[in-house]
Amino acid sequence: MKTVTAYIGFGSNLGSKVTNCRKAIKETDGIPGCSVKIKSHFYRTEPVGVEGHDWYVNGVISLLTDISAQDLMKNILAIEADMGRKRKGKWDSRPIDLDILLFGEHVINKNDLTIPHPLMHLRKFALVPMVQLVPDLIHPVLGKTMTELLDVCPEKGQAVFQMAVR
């Protein structure tokens, strides 16, 4: 397969959040056929869609890969499981969450995989780090840059603060 740039969102709101995120980035870099090229700052983010959960640490990595989006998804799900993620309910607290936000300019709509991530354009915790990394990158479905998407993203309940760690 041809080499593609993928963008992976990462987040944690259980345990040592920064350590969890760093470990997940390292593990993702270790997937055969994948190489992390750049990573965003870490951001402290308000949980979206739930009450009473601890705040997250979130960010985005840019990854060069020559494996398929499906194989990348299988690998990041395995990393989540190895790091103790148990999928009980939607938006549960988790030691790590890894999402494929974009996979080149590919548009994939399958039962087990949707790319671009269907909620990315509504989530400041994804858009703020994307704008840091690639402000002019165009969303392959919506036709707007990451900056344009962030400019119209809902604000309420979506506080995002850059952290001093990286």
Secondary structure as GFF3:
##gff-version 3
##sequence-region A 1 166
A	DSSP	beta_strand	4	12	.	.	.	ID=ss1
A	DSSP	alpha_helix	17	29	.	.	.	ID=ss2
A	DSSP	beta_strand	34	39	.	.	.	ID=ss3
A	DSSP	beta_strand	43	45	.	.	.	ID=ss4
A	DSSP	beta_strand	56	65	.	.	.	ID=ss5
A	DSSP	alpha_helix	69	82	.	.	.	ID=ss6
A	DSSP	beta_strand	97	103	.	.	.	ID=ss7
A	DSSP	beta_strand	108	110	.	.	.	ID=ss8
A	DSSP	beta_strand	113	115	.	.	.	ID=ss9
A	DSSP	three_ten_helix	120	122	.	.	.	ID=ss10
A	DSSP	alpha_helix	124	133	.	.	.	ID=ss11
A	DSSP	alpha_helix	146	151	.	.	.	ID=ss12
A	DSSP	beta_strand	160	162	.	.	.	ID=ss13
###
